[in-house]
Amino acid sequence: MDGVSAMSAQAFAMNYDMAMLKKTMENVAQQEISLINDLAEMVPPPSEYNFDVYG
């Protein structure tokens, strides 16, 4: 019976680790999306004319 509970505990630990890894990956993805959105907001809008003037 101890072998079954050890396997069950091992399976639980593996499932827990996978869930934590997925949660971490989701948090990283959300941070990346936030960073991309922040960078996109920093880019100035295109000129209303068909050329850019550098001064």
C-alpha positions in Angstrom: 0.0 0.0 0.0 2.9 2.3 0.6 4.0 2.0 -3.0 0.6 3.3 -4.1 0.6 6.3 -1.8 4.2 7.1 -2.8 3.2 7.0 -6.5 0.2 9.1 -5.7 2.3 11.6 -3.8 4.8 11.7 -6.6 2.0 12.2 -9.2 0.6 15.0 -7.0 4.0 16.7 -6.7 4.5 16.5 -10.5 1.0 17.9 -11.2 1.6 20.7 -8.7 5.0 21.6 -10.2 3.4 21.7 -13.7 0.6 23.9 -12.5 3.1 26.3 -10.9 5.1 26.3 -14.1 2.1 27.1 -16.2 1.1 29.9 -13.8 4.6 31.4 -14.0 4.5 31.2 -17.8 1.1 33.0 -17.9 2.5 35.8 -15.6 5.5 36.2 -17.8 3.3 36.3 -21.0 1.1 39.0 -19.3 4.2 41.0 -18.5 5.5 40.7 -22.1 2.2 41.8 -23.5 2.1 44.8 -21.1 5.7 45.7 -22.1 4.8 45.5 -25.8 1.7 47.7 -25.3 3.8 50.2 -23.4 6.4 50.4 -26.1 3.7 50.7 -28.8 2.2 53.7 -26.9 5.6 55.4 -26.9 5.8 55.3 -30.8 4.6 58.6 -32.2 1.7 58.5 -34.5 2.5 58.6 -38.3 2.6 62.0 -40.0 -0.6 63.2 -41.6 1.4 63.8 -44.7 3.1 61.2 -46.9 6.6 62.1 -45.7 8.4 62.5 -42.5 10.3 65.7 -41.6 13.4 65.3 -39.5 14.6 68.4 -38.0 
